[in-house]
Amino acid sequence: MDGHVEIRDLRQHSYSKFHVMNGQIPAAGQLDLFLHSRAVVLANDVVSALLARDLVRAAECLDRLCAEEPGHHARKALETLCHELDERPFPCANPAQIADAIRRLEASLLPAATAAMGDKATEFLRPLWRDLAQAASAHAYDAAFPESYGAGLYLRCGDAEAAVASALAIAQHDDNVDALHWLAVARYRVDGLDACPMPLMRLALLGPERFPGTLQEIDDPLLNRDWDAFQATCHWLDPEDRSAGAWFPTWHLIEHPGTPMDCGDLATLPATRAVQSFGAIARLLKLEKHGYSTSLISARRKLRDLDPDMFDLYMARRNVGHR
């Protein structure tokens, strides 16, 4: 049961009160239900005032809750929310101050809102994240404080379109792992899976340690299925290696050769084996369209020299496809 509990059927409580007034003592369960509903009403009054940002009424309702139900399970959380809102706005004149405000929100307001409001917590926190995003919009991207940049904050307040625009405003965003992460998540939320392969796959090649977390944030069933299949198929990769995800785009090309896959300009990426193998597979797929040739043989040899395991997987898929 979440913290913001809907009021039960008051007809039952009125029934209990009616019988008490007429000398009929209801069952203990009915009395408990009425008393419990009173606590729910008092707590919901505080929550409603907080959602409306009416701090005066919230304080008054909280005083009534503390007086009548001092042991209420959400009391401390509601006290925290009232106090923290009364302290706002937090200083946000520069990225360092915005980062401090984020930490304060995450450490205090977020857990308190979750405890007191349940599924209403997102609604309560959204304006706070938007305030921070708007404060951040006055500042350029600072690699020392990526959490203070607007793109990530717009995602947290649910404005994916603003997050896309903010991420695209970063200089050389195609070579920035933070920007690629934000673009992948935001484009997915705006237009779905077809809109995010370029930043997502480029992120895997450039910042593979960020890739699993980005997949979790997107949480798309098809992507999750492919990630599991990649890990199962590429058994030679160390699952504890944080760079293993760099091979996902290459695996994806092999497994889904008909799916358009644009990772942008590979020349600006580090010349890792994963990047080179991806380029080799992309070239092989183009050459295959023109039939068997010496160029195709040469390209396959290059892939074999780069990574024998990926070469074996590629050839296994080719053999299956041509049976």
PyMOL commands that set and color helices and strands:
alter all, ss='L'
color gray80, all
select helices_A, chain A and resi 10-21+28-51+55-68+75-87+95-136+146-148+150-156+160-168+173-175+177-191+193-195+197-206+208-218+221-233+244-255+266-268+273-288+294-306+308-321
alter helices_A, ss='H'
color red, helices_A
deselect
rebuild
show_as cartoon
